[in-house]
């Protein structure tokens, strides 16, 4: 979520907020959440351009034992 602290998310979705840094300051804050099921926020992402969904493009990398 980009500069969208006011967005009402379904319960139990935890968002980590990161501050934007850079010369142009086009991004103030970015919220990141890992979802196992994106279904509860699909409609929200369609209605609000600040909310975006991304899916992994590779397998999860795990440390070798």
C-alpha positions as CSV (number, residue, x, y, z in Angstrom):
1,X,0.0,0.0,0.0
2,X,1.4,3.3,-1.0
3,X,0.7,6.2,1.4
4,X,-2.5,4.5,2.5
5,X,-2.6,4.2,6.3
6,X,-6.3,5.2,6.2
7,X,-7.2,2.0,4.2
8,X,-9.4,-0.3,6.2
9,X,-8.1,-3.9,5.9
10,X,-9.8,-7.1,7.0
11,X,-8.9,-8.2,10.6
12,X,-5.7,-10.2,11.1
13,X,-3.8,-8.6,8.2
14,X,-0.6,-7.2,9.7
15,X,1.2,-4.4,7.8
16,X,4.8,-3.4,8.1
17,X,5.2,0.3,7.3
18,X,8.4,1.5,5.6
19,X,9.4,5.1,5.2
20,X,10.3,6.3,1.7
21,X,13.7,8.0,1.3
22,X,15.1,9.7,-1.7
23,X,15.7,13.0,-3.3
24,X,12.3,13.4,-5.0
25,X,10.2,12.0,-2.0
26,X,7.5,10.7,-4.3
27,X,6.7,8.0,-1.7
28,X,6.2,8.8,2.0
29,X,5.3,5.4,3.3
30,X,4.9,1.9,1.9
31,X,3.0,-0.8,3.7
32,X,3.9,-4.5,3.1
33,X,1.9,-7.5,4.1
34,X,2.3,-11.2,3.3
35,X,-1.0,-12.8,2.5
36,X,-1.6,-16.5,2.1
37,X,-5.0,-15.8,0.6
38,X,-5.5,-12.5,-1.3
39,X,-9.3,-13.1,-1.8
40,X,-10.4,-10.8,1.1
41,X,-8.7,-7.7,-0.4
42,X,-9.2,-8.3,-4.1
43,X,-12.1,-5.8,-4.3
44,X,-10.2,-3.3,-2.3
45,X,-7.3,-3.5,-4.6
46,X,-9.6,-3.0,-7.6
47,X,-11.2,0.1,-6.0
48,X,-8.1,1.8,-4.5
49,X,-5.1,2.4,-6.7
50,X,-2.9,2.7,-3.6
51,X,-3.4,-1.0,-2.8
52,X,-1.5,-3.4,-5.0
53,X,-1.2,-7.1,-5.0
54,X,2.0,-8.9,-6.1
55,X,2.7,-12.6,-6.3
56,X,6.1,-14.3,-6.0
57,X,7.8,-15.1,-9.3
58,X,10.1,-17.7,-7.8
59,X,10.1,-20.4,-5.2
60,X,10.8,-19.5,-1.6
61,X,14.6,-19.5,-0.9
62,X,15.5,-21.5,2.3
63,X,18.8,-21.7,4.1
64,X,20.5,-25.0,3.7
65,X,20.7,-27.1,6.8
